[in-house]
């Protein structure tokens, strides 16, 4: 049975993790999201299913880590401006969500999360929290440069950046090129700076 609590903060055994993630990606390409099981991943990886569950609380979490990103992601290097930092992050998100495995995992995962509140809570405390920490680092750099007058909650930036990209790729099926990402980054950066100025006490 899946573990009831998130397991993604455990110390990692890189060999097991690498084998499980590789097996998951291979199986996603062969049989799709619904056809993948933890038993098949364990067999393909040559590791025990219990060892996988000690690292990933559910099939959904393992397949997201395999198809989109794990907990070891880092924000892009400092570009020297909030706009360029956001544009670099937008390119990373676009590239992750455009990968073949992500195209399989993301719609299926959204459906699964719509009927499993416990899974939503686990994702909020693991993957989503990590994404917000990366954006917090970008916002912190902007504050240090003087672009933002004070600290900002990264939740707003996360919604402003992730929402349009998700809709473009999975709802509207639009081409998302670097020009669009640069325009999006300009709007988001300007909006965040204006919002910070409006809400920071004098």
N, C-alpha and C positions, 0 to 999 in steps of 0.2 A: 504494500500500500504506500502511496506517496506520504512523505513526511508532512506533518501539519504545519511546520514552521519553516521560514526561509533558511536555506543551508548555504547560501552563496557567500557568507562571510567566513566560512571555515577555512583553516589553513589548506593550501592546495597541494595536491600531488600532481605535478605537471604532466607526468607520463599518462596517468589515468585520464586527466582532463583532456589532454590532446587526443588520446585514442577515442574517448567518448564523443567529443565534438566532431572529429573527422568521420566517425561512423554515422553520426546523426546527419551530417551534411550529405553523405553518400546515400543514405536511405531516403532522405527527403527528395533527392533527385530521382530515385528509382520508384518510390511508391507513394509519394505525396504525404502531406501532414497526417491525414487520417490513417494511413497505412503503417505509420511508424509506431512502434511500441518500445517500451523500455527494455523488454526482453530481447527484441531484435537488435537494439543498440548495444546492449551488453554482450550479446553473442558476436556481433560484428567487431566490437572493440576488443574482445577477449578479456573482459574484466567482469567482476561480479556486479549484479544489479544493485546490491546493497551499497557497494562503493560509489556507484553513480548517485543513488539517492542521498548519500551523505554529502554530496556536493551540490546537487540540484534537487529542489523540493518536488518537482513534478516534470512530466514530459514537456509541458508548455515552456517551463523555464529553461530546460536544456535545449529545446529547439530554437528558442529565441536567442540564447547565447550562441548557438551554432550558426544561425541564419542571419542575425542582425549584429549584436554585440554582446560581449560579456561584461564582467564587472571591472575589467582592467583598462577600460578606455580612458584616454587623457584628452584634455582640451587641446586645440591646435596651438602651436607655438605663438608667442606674442608677436603680433605684426606691427604694433605701434599705434593702432587706432581701434576704437570700438567697432567702427564700420567694417574694417578688414578682418577683425577677429570673428565677427558674426558671419561674414561672408565665407570665411574658412570653415567655420562650424557648419554652415549651411551646405557646403560642398561635401563635407564628411557625411552628414545625415543623408543627403541625396544619394551619395554613392553606396552607403550601407543599405538603404531601403530599395535601391535599384538592383541589388545583387539577386541572382536567380533564387537562392535559398530564401532570402527575405521576401521575395514576391510570393513564395509559397506559404511561408510562416505567418506573415503579418495578417492577412485577411482571416485565416483560420483562427489565429490567436484572438483577434477582436471578437469573433463569434463566441469563442470559449469564455472569454472574460465577461461577455454580456450576461452569462448565466452562472457565473461562479464568483461570488463576492470575495471569497477567501483568496482566490488567485489574484484578483485585483489588488487586494491588500498586500500580497507578497510582492507583486510587481512594483507597487508604490514605494515599498520599503527597500527595494533592491535596485532594479534597473532604472526606474524613473528617478529615484533619489540620486543615483550616480550621474545621470544626465544633468540633473539640476546642479550637482556639485561642479560639473565641468563648466556650466554657464555661470555659476557663482564665481569661478576663477576668472572668467572673462570680464565679468562685471567688476570684480575687485581690481583687475588691472586698469580698467577704465577709470575707476575712482582714484587710483594711485596716480594716473596721468593727469587728473583734473578734468576729465571729460564728464564725469558724473560728480555731482556735489556731495554725495553721501552714499552709504550702502543701499543696495536694492535687493528685494526678494527675487531670487532667480525664477520663481514660479511663473511670473508674468512673461519674462523673456522666453522661457521654455514653451509656453503656449503660443506666443507670437511667432516663434520660429518653427516649432514642430507642426502646428496646426495647418498652415498653408502648404507645407511640403507634403504632409500626409494626404490632404485633399487633392493636391495636384497629381500625385502619383497613384493613389488608390481609388479616389472617387471620380475625378474628372479625367484621368488618364492623359494629362497634358505633358508635352515635352518640357523638361526642366533643365535648361541650359545655364551656362555660367552667367549670361547676361541677366536672365530672370533672377538668379540667386543674388547677383550684385544689387539689382534694383530692390529686391526684398530686404537685403541687409541694410540698404540706405534708409528705407522706410522704418525698419525696426529700430535701428540705431538712433535716428532722429526722434522717433516716438519715445524711446526710453530716456533719452536725454531731456526732452521736454517734460515728460512725466516726473522725472527726478527733480527737476528745477521747480515744478509746480508743487511738489509734495514735501520738499525739504525745507524745514524751518529756516528763516533768515538768521 
